[in-house]
């Protein structure tokens, strides 16, 4: 839309030129306008990005589509990814056409269950979510194919399809059973996030009161068994202490399937610089998240204040979704939404992680379908090229982009496979 872009640019330029006092609010406005204008721009960088994504798969670390089926109690006909999912209520940001438009070549589909599901109920829910993911992949055989290894990902991408991997979100999914780790691996799970938002009996989660201050001896056994199998250890959601403790134990590189830089946005979910440096030594990868509350401080403050209010309302009204929703709407009237962030802010996280950990330790883990209100220019799964084009504008090379898009994660998968192959003869831990 060139006319729209020209209008935006000229408005931004006029304000820029005419204002003598350049306030922070105005700076924010101008940067938003610039971001909107760049996001719309069909420039040479976008053409380069598209070429790169034909050569190397863009592998996203976290997408919650499988949970959408459960949450909406929807069949595959009701949530048909071959259709236009913007028409659903509420709309979704993922469908086949937009995955294609975004150049997605590999996707870790998240097998997520709430932390209220524990032990047998948790394992049942996990099996059901793995089942949904397999059936979703089978439903669109021309687009998806299950990937179990790095070689699978490369082969499936070469065939013009989207390599579909399974990642389990939350250590509560294994019900304190190493057998469950082994069996979910056999069902295709290739990463386990050690916690979600509540502590497990063996690892601490951001959002809970620290209990173990790292990993318990059983938590160390879980990590060692994952190494032995070749299941990636995912440190998104765990506390900084648990990140550090895990990095001491693991023999394979770790991933952060959807996390950003703590230095730029002080949400404890994000990765602090000392851990980024250890990730460099470990050979792992931080897959940068698009969630605004992990991206800029003003969004984080808003998200945390809203969460406090939601918890207060839940204490008052229990499970009554209507009352809680009405209460939050009232709260919002008194607490206006902060100015949105954009793909430019997400690119800043890439810059920071690159500076501290290096280009070999960067990836993408948008967390689509897991949050609402995405950054400008990253509204849905068709928008990844906007971010990569921005990195080209910042001087990243084509090889740098290939690494971020997928080569780094493929290297981590291969290394985890190598560690597993070396330890197959070791007896199972328990
Ligand atoms: Zn998450």
Boltz pocket constraint, residues with backbone or C-beta under 6 A from the ligand:
constraints:
  - pocket:
      binder: B
      contacts: [[A, 169], [A, 236], [A, 237], [A, 258], [A, 370]]
      max_distance: 6.0
